[in-house]
Amino acid sequence: MPEPRDSRIFPGHYAPVLVVEDGQYVVRPMRYQCRLAGKPANYDVKFPGTYNARRDNLEGFWKPLFGHTHGVMLVDVFYENVSKAKWEGTLLEAHDKDENVVLEFRPSNGQLMWVACLWSRWSAPGESDLLSFAAITDEPPPEIAAAGHDRCIVPIKPENVEAWLKPDASNRGALHAILDDKDRPYFEHRLAA
C-alpha cells in the first residue's frame, strides 16, 4: 500500500523531469542531486547541496547548465526542514536542542507548479551515464520566511515553460526575466505527516 511519503522526492532519489531533446518534449527519470558533466563522482559527497541551484549562483557554479540544459518538474507541494524554534517563533534558548521539523508548503489555490530546474548528463569511462537535476531556488516569499525557511523553489508560469525548456544561451537576460516573472501563489504550510 502506498504511503504519503512515497509521493515525495528526496536528494539522491529519482523523479520525472520534463526536458526537450532533439526538439521533442521528453520526460526523463533523473536523480535529484545534480552532478555536472566533467566533474568527478565524489562531487556528490563534496557538494551534497547540489539538489538545489541557488538563483544567485546561476552565473557562477551553475553556468555550464544555465542557458543550456533546462527542465521542469511538476509538483503540487514541497517540503522543507525548518528549525522548530523559528517555526514556533520562540528563542532557541527556550529549547533543549535545535530540533528540526518538516513543513509541507502547498499553493493555496491548489495549482500545480512548474518548477524550474537545471540538469546534466554525466558520463565517465566504465560508468553508466547519470542524468541528474537541481531545482532552482530563490529568496522566499514572506509567508515562507515567516514559517522559518530561507529559500523557495521557483515555479515558472505555464506560458513561459516552452521558452524555459528551449533556452537561448546568448540571451541570458530573457532567462532571468522568466525567473523574475515567476508564478506567485500564496503558500500555506503545515507540519508534514
C-alpha positions as CSV (number, residue, x, y, z in Angstrom):
1,M,0.0,0.0,0.0
2,P,1.5,3.4,-1.0
3,E,2.4,5.7,1.9
4,P,2.1,9.5,1.8
5,R,5.9,9.6,1.9
6,D,6.1,7.7,-1.4
7,S,5.0,10.7,-3.4
8,R,7.9,12.8,-2.1
9,I,11.3,13.1,-3.6
10,F,14.5,13.3,-1.5
11,P,18.0,14.2,-2.5
12,G,19.7,11.3,-4.2
13,H,16.3,9.8,-5.3
14,Y,14.9,9.8,-8.8
15,A,12.0,12.0,-10.1
16,P,10.4,12.7,-13.6
17,V,11.7,15.8,-15.2
18,L,10.3,17.3,-18.4
19,V,13.1,18.3,-20.9
20,V,13.5,19.0,-24.6
21,E,15.7,16.6,-26.6
22,D,16.2,16.9,-30.3
23,G,13.2,19.3,-30.4
24,Q,10.9,16.8,-28.6
25,Y,9.4,17.1,-25.2
26,V,10.5,14.1,-23.1
27,V,10.1,13.1,-19.5
28,R,13.2,11.5,-18.1
29,P,13.8,10.0,-14.7
30,M,16.7,12.0,-13.1
31,R,18.4,11.9,-9.8
32,Y,17.6,14.8,-7.6
33,Q,21.2,15.9,-6.9
34,C,22.9,17.3,-9.9
35,R,26.4,16.1,-10.8
36,L,27.8,18.4,-13.5
37,A,29.3,16.8,-16.6
38,G,33.1,16.5,-16.3
39,K,33.2,16.6,-12.5
40,P,34.4,13.6,-10.5
41,A,31.9,11.3,-9.0
42,N,33.0,12.4,-5.5
43,Y,31.3,15.8,-6.1
44,D,28.2,14.2,-4.7
45,V,29.9,13.9,-1.3
46,K,32.0,17.2,-1.6
47,F,28.9,19.2,-2.6
48,P,25.8,17.4,-1.1
49,G,23.6,20.5,-1.6
50,T,23.6,20.3,-5.4
51,Y,19.9,19.3,-5.4
52,N,19.1,23.0,-5.3
53,A,20.6,25.6,-7.7
54,R,20.6,28.9,-5.9
55,R,19.4,31.7,-8.2
56,D,22.2,34.0,-7.1
57,N,24.7,31.4,-8.3
58,L,23.3,30.6,-11.8
59,E,26.1,32.6,-13.5
60,G,28.7,31.0,-11.2
61,F,28.7,27.4,-10.2
62,W,25.7,26.6,-12.4
63,K,26.9,28.5,-15.5
64,P,27.7,25.3,-17.5
65,L,24.0,24.4,-17.3
66,F,22.1,27.7,-17.1
67,G,21.1,28.7,-20.6
68,H,21.8,25.2,-21.9
69,T,20.1,22.3,-20.2
70,H,16.8,23.3,-18.6
71,G,13.9,21.2,-17.3
72,V,10.8,21.5,-15.3
73,M,9.3,19.3,-12.6
74,L,5.6,19.3,-11.8
75,V,4.8,19.5,-8.1
76,D,1.7,20.3,-6.1
77,V,3.6,20.5,-2.7
78,F,7.1,20.8,-1.4
79,Y,8.7,20.1,2.0
80,E,11.4,21.9,3.9
81,N,13.3,21.2,7.1
82,V,12.9,24.2,9.4
83,S,14.2,24.9,12.9
84,K,11.5,24.2,15.4
85,A,12.4,27.4,17.3
86,K,12.0,29.5,14.1
87,W,8.7,27.8,13.2
88,E,7.3,28.4,16.6
89,G,8.7,31.9,16.8
90,T,10.5,31.1,20.0
91,L,14.0,31.7,21.2
92,L,16.5,28.9,20.5
93,E,17.5,29.1,24.2
94,A,13.9,28.0,25.2
95,H,14.6,24.6,23.6
96,D,16.8,21.8,24.9
97,K,18.4,21.5,21.4
98,D,17.9,22.9,17.9
99,E,15.4,20.5,16.6
100,N,14.1,20.4,13.1
101,V,10.5,20.0,11.9
102,V,9.4,19.2,8.4
103,L,6.9,21.6,6.9
104,E,4.7,21.0,3.9
105,F,4.1,24.0,1.7
106,R,1.2,24.0,-0.8
107,P,-0.2,26.7,-3.0
108,S,-3.5,27.9,-1.5
109,N,-5.1,27.8,-5.0
110,G,-4.3,24.0,-5.4
111,Q,-2.5,24.6,-8.7
112,L,0.4,22.5,-10.0
113,M,3.7,24.3,-10.0
114,W,6.1,24.1,-13.0
115,V,9.4,24.2,-11.0
116,A,12.4,25.5,-12.9
117,C,15.3,23.0,-13.0
118,L,18.8,22.6,-14.5
119,W,20.1,19.2,-15.5
120,S,23.2,17.4,-16.6
121,R,24.2,14.1,-18.3
122,W,27.3,12.9,-16.6
123,S,29.4,10.1,-18.1
124,A,32.8,8.5,-17.3
125,P,34.7,5.5,-18.8
126,G,33.4,2.3,-17.3
127,E,30.4,4.0,-15.6
128,S,26.7,4.2,-16.6
129,D,25.5,7.6,-17.7
130,L,23.9,9.6,-14.9
131,L,21.0,12.0,-15.6
132,S,20.6,14.4,-12.6
133,F,19.0,17.7,-11.9
134,A,18.7,20.5,-9.4
135,A,15.6,22.7,-8.7
136,I,16.3,26.4,-8.9
137,T,15.7,28.2,-5.6
138,D,15.4,31.9,-4.7
139,E,14.7,34.1,-1.8
140,P,11.4,33.0,0.0
141,P,8.2,34.9,-0.2
142,P,7.1,36.5,3.2
143,E,4.9,33.5,4.3
144,I,7.7,31.0,3.8
145,A,10.2,33.3,5.6
146,A,7.7,33.7,8.4
147,A,7.5,29.9,8.8
148,G,11.3,29.8,9.3
149,H,12.7,28.9,5.9
150,D,15.2,30.9,3.9
151,R,14.7,29.5,0.3
152,C,11.9,28.7,-2.0
153,I,11.7,26.7,-5.3
154,V,11.0,28.9,-8.4
155,P,7.7,28.0,-10.1
156,I,7.6,29.5,-13.6
157,K,4.4,30.5,-15.3
158,P,2.9,27.9,-17.7
159,E,3.2,30.4,-20.6
160,N,7.0,30.6,-20.1
161,V,7.6,26.8,-20.0
162,E,8.4,26.5,-23.7
163,A,10.9,29.3,-23.6
164,W,12.5,27.9,-20.5
165,L,12.9,24.4,-21.9
166,K,14.4,25.8,-25.2
167,P,16.8,28.3,-23.7
168,D,18.8,30.7,-25.9
169,A,22.2,30.9,-24.2
170,S,23.0,34.1,-26.0
171,N,20.0,35.8,-24.3
172,R,20.5,35.0,-20.6
173,G,18.6,38.2,-19.7
174,A,15.4,36.6,-21.1
175,L,16.0,33.5,-19.0
176,H,16.5,35.7,-15.9
177,A,13.3,37.5,-16.9
178,I,11.4,34.2,-16.8
179,L,12.6,33.6,-13.3
180,D,11.7,37.1,-12.3
181,D,8.2,36.7,-13.7
182,K,7.7,33.5,-11.6
183,D,4.3,32.2,-10.7
184,R,3.5,33.6,-7.2
185,P,0.9,31.6,-5.4
186,Y,0.3,32.1,-1.7
187,F,1.9,29.1,0.2
188,E,0.0,27.6,3.1
189,H,2.0,25.4,5.4
190,R,1.5,22.7,8.0
191,L,3.6,20.1,9.8
192,A,4.3,17.2,7.4
193,A,2.8,13.9,8.2
